[in-house]
Amino acid sequence: MTTTQARAAGRRPAQIVDMSWDPITRIIGNLGIYTKIDFANQEVVECHSTSSLFRGYSVFMRGKDPRDAGFITSRICGICGDNHTTCSNYAQQMAYGAKPPPMAEHITNLGEAAEYMFDHTIFQDNLVFVDFCEAMVKATNPSVLARAERTEAPRGHLHGYRTIADIMRAFNPFEGEVYKQALKISRTTREMFCLMEGRHVHPSTLYPGGVGTMPQPTLFTDYLTRLLRIIDFVKQAVAMNDDVFDFFYAALPGYEEVGRRRILLACWGAFQNPDTCDYRYATMNTWGKDMYVTPGIIVDGQLVTNNLTDINLGLRILLGSSYYDDWTGEEPFVTHDPLGNPVDIRHPWNQTTLPHPQKRTFENNYSWVMSPRWYHPETGRHLALDTGGGPLARLWSTALNGLVDTPYVKATGHSVRITLPKGQTLPEHTLEWTIPQWSNTLERDRARPYFIAYAAAMALHFLDQAQHLVRAGETHTFTNYEVPDEAIGCGFHEAVRGVLSHHLVIRDKKIANYHPYPPTPWNASPRDHYGTPGPYEDAVQGQPIFEENGPDTFKGVDIMRTVRSFDPCLPCGVHMYTGNGKTLTTTHSPTYGAGHG
């Protein structure tokens, strides 16, 4: 009998309480989570994800010089703006027919690797782990903390902590040893980033056609010395995270159901391979498969496609419960792609943003986030894909594809092996991330330190390649180009927290249409017009509650762990919206979900 079946079999009369957290503050806008919780049966019975801020980049980009797109779109986000610049440059290079020199690609890849290490470390250790630290567990699950005090840490020989509770104490905000160490690590990784891209987080040296960074030998040795200083921390972080998350599964049977949703993962790929990437749409399927993070759409654990052309053509922007008017009556910008395939009116190339401010009602429209979906041609369904917070989808897709094979990272078909060299104290170490059983809260969080290790390992590979080019005298970093009168382009990349695409239409040498789709719209989307909830909503709705506090002192830690596991930009402040919660109804509900909406 599964945990879910056991819960259903022993149901009590429902006690439904309305509880909401708004805002969960983040860089790209304000995220609110509105729930109905059945405290009698310890589960979330309803969830809505809202965003109260309209950004409008797709509106004011029109008419601009397309060469400015990278600088403008980096301002979409104050934490991973470089991912937008990089992706914009990819889209522009397709439109201009520009292929940067190999050195420029390695420098870009090194900058992006440093960004992944920086952002994932500060998010995991200084934000996510606050929800798993001693202070929080003591306040929400004191019995779990008592067990943690008695539980030896299996990987203590790597990270140096004797018990699970000792690890939790090390993550206490402002006081814990690892919490403080992570802040120092993030300074080093930010320095590594600035060596390659000039300025964090809005790059000053990335342009379409190449980079402005001078590839001197000292550039790469300065990067390498910093990387080797943090390599042991990366190894220890993986071990600490594995110990804590394994402990939660053991201490709270059924915790795998927290934040669990159907496996619907999307990865657009990262780290271009300059040997094959020419940015031409006609060859996108080929060079897409050669990226050092392999693109893929995974449905129920199966790889549906790794073809970037098919991924592109399947993109659909649905409105559903968002504050916009439909544009399907407008004339399309692009009727066919460069290969002659028809392009849907709901594709980003054809989207027209028509904002329609209105009162928020959960029965109708309630968010400024649209509902990106991927049209699955075999089933005819619009899939609400999620990014797994970024690392889960990237590792899962790369593992299943089995294409990445470098001296430092190898995809096996069921896992990813990551080899990190000797550091200041720890010897060379090979980590192996294995495809998990579930797409849930703990596995999203577990994947994050593994991907930090992945980015560190790939940085070593890019350093090797770049230094080889320096020795060969191949130090060109820029290719000239002309802006065409008319063109289209698309860029696919992985922002820190997941899939990122930019779609560009040029007419009369100006931007006629431009649509960036970062990971947050995918994850935070509201219900679409088919009634399909977005990933946050889907992951929270139906999940069990393990917190020991009742409605009057409820902190919602299980819900916050789920939302934060997706890395919703930067949730640096969480505020309870309705005080101690409002009891809506107490009913006997023999069937799950019956009797309340």
ABEGO torsion letter per residue (X at the ends): XBAAAAAAAABBBBBBBBBBBOBBBBAAEBBBBBBBBBAAAGBBABBBBBBABBAGAAAAABGBBAAAAAAAAAAABAAAAAAAAAAAAAAAAAAAGBBBBAAAAAAAAAAAAAAAAAAAAAAAAAAAAAAABAAAAAAABAAAAAAAAABBBAAAAAAGBABAAAAAAAABBGABAAAAAAAAAAAAAAAAAAAAAGBOABBAABBBGEBABBBBAAAAAAAAAAAAAAAAAAAAAAAAAAAAAAAAAAABBGAAABGBBBBBBBBAEBGBBAAABAGBAAAAAAAAAABABBBEBBBGGBBABABAAAAAAABBBBAEABBBBBAAABBBABABBAAGBBBBAABAAABBBBBBBBBBBAABBABABBBBBBBBAAAGBBBBBBAGGGAAAAAAAAAAAGABBBAABBBAGABBBBBBBBBAABBBBBBBBBBBABBBAAAAAAAAAAAAAAAAAAAAAAAAAAAAAAAAGBABABBBBBBBABBBBBBBBBBAAEBBBBBBBBBGGBBABBBBBBAAAAAABBBBAAGBBBAAAAAABGBBBABABBAAABAGAAAAAAAAAAGBEBBABBBBAAEAEBBABBBBBABBGBGBX
